[in-house]
Amino acid sequence: MKTNELEQRLSARDRELFADSALWSSVPPERRRWPSLVASPSAAAAALQRMSDEAKAVLRTAVCRFGAGAADEERLIQAAAEAAGLAGSEARLGALELYGAGILFAVRKAWGDRMAFLPADIYGVWLRSLYPCRLVPLDADAERQALPVAGKSGSDVPLSRRLLEAWAAMFRSGAGLTAKSALPRRTAAAIEEKLAVAADDLAALGLKPSGSAVHSLPAALALDIGFRLGMIGFAPEAGCFEWRDEAANEWFALGHTEREKRLIGLCAVHYARNAAPLTQSAALLEALQPFRWYRVSDIHARLSELAAPLADRTEAASAIGGALDGWLNALSAFGWMERGCDGTGEPLVRWLWEPPGARDAAEDGAVGDAAADSCVGFGEGDAEEPLYIQPDGDLLAGPLVGYAVRWELEQIADKVSDELVNVYRLSAKSIGRAREEGRTEDGIRRFLERASGCPLPPAVDAALAEWAMRAGRVAFAEAVLLRCDTADIADALERDPALAPLFIERIGPLHFAVDREELAAIRKRLESLGFPLSARMTALGGDAGGDKQRAKDAGGRSGAAFPAQMRNGEGGDGFGGFIEEPRRLQLYELAVEHPQPHEWFPQLDKTPAMWLRQMRAYHPSTRREMVERALLWQTPLKLRTEAGAFAFIPGSLEGTGGTNWAVTGTLRGTENCSKVRLTPEMWNEMMLIVPGVSP
């Protein structure tokens, strides 16, 4: 779940309480707004300075062990406690601090259990704040020796441009659904061809199509991105997908760098979530400088350091290599990253576009604008170049031709070259297609002149006029053919005053063209005249199944069921996407109320006050009671021995009572937390430490 989805569920008061958290006290009041606070790298860095060690421990565990996925709350608390040497109640208090600042959230299952999670869209900000990148690109001499590696499933064309062409191909091929609410295979194949991303590269990320609407993984990706950007919608009354011009125009108006940067972020949030190492790889790579070579081994080593707080760090580290390689392959396939090697053959990578995290501090305005004022960004030369129109009707589109122009070219022309400069060609067929979609000759002419900045060459202008004049003059019309055995029967039917108005026209001596909608009336009238019709519809060649199959094909494109992913609203809580999500948190109740410290400690009011206030010596039986209470509450004990005072976290109690018992747990306050077994005579004084209650 992302912060914008959470914002829709939260009340204004909830958001105000988040902003009032002490963690955000360094942010000027006028800029203290949730969710911009939790998405701000500089605000996150400032919050970490004020965050308790317990809250940091929970946050590190969430980031390192669970990524952007959800975890059972108790499992998160336990893992954080074990990793940082905390008692369960101390880790719980840290989680409460994060809940109160709007950093960590929880949802409640139907049976009452809770799942905790970091919003997916701020995961990268907090990972990079907790674990700064610290990766250094190659120096100038080493970069001169770096060479790109061919054949690494890379592409020179960025994903955004291929998506544009894939969406255009989708609507040209037919955006209606079949009777089974699925995208026609022909349409899916057209999308897949234009997207040019191998299904294996996507499957390596653990991605799968969701539902039955799209079986092709690349086509599902293109649809999913289009829906998430708001550019593709679904018209249930027509049983087809539809293009949303307003959202598309906003997307097309973005500069080339900004558009690609947003798309990189969208893909990281939604398609790098199936495993924590994959999410971490995506977040860390976003912090690298664009256009500079980095050693893959350095990136792997930095990711391995994220496993340090984990008890099972060996297992986590072993998964990093595959996750990193999978995400690098995807970024290369999307046209955003290039793989290479240095002079010794060591693998290298570099961004070909600016990633979202490369200028976090400069772009962030939640704390101050000084960094932004001193930064000159990439892509400020994103000016669009004109379209070049050749006298033979070829249209030359260079790399910087705007996306609004490219989209229109897809509608009025055919692409004939995929080189650095794309070549589109006007033809009678392409102009006919454009006219069918509602474009006029004058509109096409104005677009071409505006995009090129020049009048049309005379030959192109004349050809456009001729093609537009001929477009739509000849067309297929769908009708049912009524066939008679003899011309005499046909003449009799044509003379019938009730039947004749139901015919569209007579075709030759034996046939009539009739409208499908009039079939029932025609059948009834023919039966009354003594000409009962066959129950089966036959084809002209005598194939009884031909028309039946054509009717099935035609009917499959309208009245299709609403896709399951969208039955509860596009982009909202009910939108499951066309790519399967690991866990749909939107389906659960958001927990805005959290148990407070006094609720964690049953019978606190019946506990002797002296147990909580000061160190004292107690009888062995009382010491056992205090240990049992600490185990029940998951709280530490403070013990005084001859060597000094230490915090002790009890883990288990053994023995029957009296003085014949022992407690095993973690002793804090030494150089390293250590597991020990203590008997009651091994300490002199003790007290209970109750987080949030003890003085």
BELCORCOR-V361423 format. One record per helix or strand of 3 or more residues. SS is the DSSP state (h for helix, s for strand). FROM is the first residue (numbers start at 1). TO is the last residue. If there is no record, write none. Layout:
BEGIN
{{SS	FROM	TO} {SS	FROM	TO}}
END
This chain:
BEGIN
{{h	3	9} {h	12	19} {h	22	24} {h	29	31} {h	41	50} {h	53	66} {h	73	84} {h	88	100} {s	104	108} {s	114	118} {h	120	130} {h	140	145} {h	159	173} {h	185	195} {h	199	203} {h	217	228} {s	232	235} {s	240	243} {h	245	253} {h	256	271} {h	276	285} {h	296	305} {h	313	333} {s	337	341} {s	347	351} {h	360	363} {h	370	373} {s	394	397} {h	403	412} {s	414	417} {s	422	425} {h	428	436} {h	441	452} {h	458	470} {s	480	483} {h	487	495} {h	497	500} {s	503	507} {s	511	514} {h	516	528} {h	546	555} {h	564	566} {h	585	587} {s	589	591} {h	597	600} {h	604	606} {h	610	613} {h	620	633} {s	636	641} {s	644	657} {s	660	668} {s	674	679} {h	680	682} {s	685	689}}
END
